[in-house]
Amino acid sequence: MLYKIQTGSFWVYSYGKKGFDFTHSHIISFLFSYRKGLTTLVFLLMIVGQIQTYQYRTGYIHWSEMNKERYWKSFLRIDKVIRKEKKDW
């Protein structure tokens, strides 16, 4: 009721004559703009960090026995951790 008293109508279309134009949508520019692309990269790096923290916590990335070859062999691999396979060291 307060809305009706303030505006004088139950329905107010605030966009006027503008509407959604399917031929000029900005979805691509929204998803791949500079600002959104930067935050997407940060979130992807955060996901990589979370997976590696999980691997370290479960013992798949060893703190002293890990070398370059073993690291790249286990990079973002959680399938062996889930199946509880034997570790490489």
Secondary structure by P-SEA (a helix, b strand, c coil): cccccccccccccccccccccccccaaaaaaccaaaaaaaaaaaaaaaaaaaaaaaaacccccccccaaaaaaaccccccccccccccc
